[in-house]
Amino acid sequence: MKWRSNGILAIIILSILKGLTALNPVLTRRRRIWLTLLLGTVSATGPLAIDLYLPALPQMKAQFATTASLMQLSITACLIGLALGQLIAGPLSDQYGRRKPLIIGFVIFGLVSLAMAFIHSVTLLIALRFIQGLAGATGQVLARAVARDLFSGKKLTRFYALLNTVNGVFPIIAPIIGGFMIQYVDWEAIFILLALIGLLIALAVTFGLHESLPPEKRQTGGFHTSLLAMGKLVVQPSFWPLILATGLVYGGLFSYISASTFVFQTGFGMAPQTFSLLYAFNGLGIVVGSNLPGRLASRFSNRQQVTSMLAIAAGVSALLIISLLFPANVWVVSGLILLLVILIGALLTLTVTIIMDQATSNAGGASAVIGLSQNACGGLASPLVGLSGKSYAAMAIMLFVCNVGAYGLVKAQGQKAQ
């Protein structure tokens, strides 16, 4: 098991180093590596805030003497905070620059995480998780905005691919780290670790990230003006279909994430260790998919790629639904899902790149709307896939609906643009 995990991480690292050679030659190689690792970590607020403490939920439930539904509500509160916080951080960064909101956001993230290690009320936990999500949202929204400030066109596609590659490591390792910690220490240690991570990121941004949005390119007129500019951006015919499409793609990803444990461990009787390995390989699939657009950029436009890949994803989703008519086969289901997560990795890179490439004066606002769409669709999809219990029927149907819906939006928007 150990050598397989090391092999996965080695492939990810080699992919990052290879991709860095194609980026902005003005930045030194060392600077490009640092920028990629820093922004990739900054953008991984969701996996850090949620996946790391998932293994501790049973222990926390017992200590708080509460119900499973209230503990689940602590996850929901964080997701809501992550979604709403982006609508605040994005427009603010268009007005005041990227560094200040990032530093303030992660200082608050660290302090709130530390406070959660000393509480004894589930109600207070839920409230603090919401604030933690609000603060951590700065990382998700501003990593994309900083990248847009520095790159455009094919270089932006390649850099978003690298960000997704780094980001893809955290959903793999976060539950493993959390599970390992909970064997030896109490749940409070996980939030102390989150506090250290938040404060270290704040220090790294303070001393290691140059301001990417010069004063002459910032929004003027106050926060309400930035919000208004973001609203005008959303309603443009060239934007809203793509914003909804990237949300649907993300909803498809969360359909798999939310249902996978029940489908493979309960439905197919897979051992936890085997499932962990399968989950890790699917995480690698997202990394591989994230790098496909950059490799295909010289031959196909981003729009050509996204239309073709959505059509393929819809077809694979249809095959997953058809497989329900036959005796369940774990290898068939696993293979089809692996293909889907590879395509989803590529589609998230492509849709975000297309949207952000069009955002010239308010990249923070555009990034905020992307995050809101993705978190909203992911949050809606997660409970729906549980309707079929241990069967993968609801997951398959949700993946099909998300992919077909995104394809229809992109196709219709492309026809209007011609």
Protein Blocks (a to p, Z undefined) as FASTA:
>chain_A
ZZmmmmmmmmmmmmmmmmmmmmcfkbcfklmmmmmmmmmmmmmmmmmmmmmmmmmmmmmm
mmnopafklmmmmmmmmmmmmmmmmmmmmmmmmmnojklmmmmmmmmmmmmmmmmmmccb
fklmmmmmmmmmmmmmmmmmmmmmmmmmmpgcjllmmmmmmmmmmmmmmmmmmmmmmmmm
mmmmcfklmmmmmmmmmmmmmmmmmmmcccfbdfklpcehijklmmmmmmmmmmpmklmm
mmmmmmmmmmmmmmmmmmmmmmmmmmnopafklmmmmmmmmmmmmmmmmmmmmmmmmmpc
fklmmmmmmmmmmmmmmmmmmmmmpccdfklmmmmmmmmmmmmmmmmmmmmmmmmmmmmk
lmmlmmmmmmmmmmmmmmmmmmmmmmnomafklmmmmmmmmmmmmmmmmmmmmmmmZZ
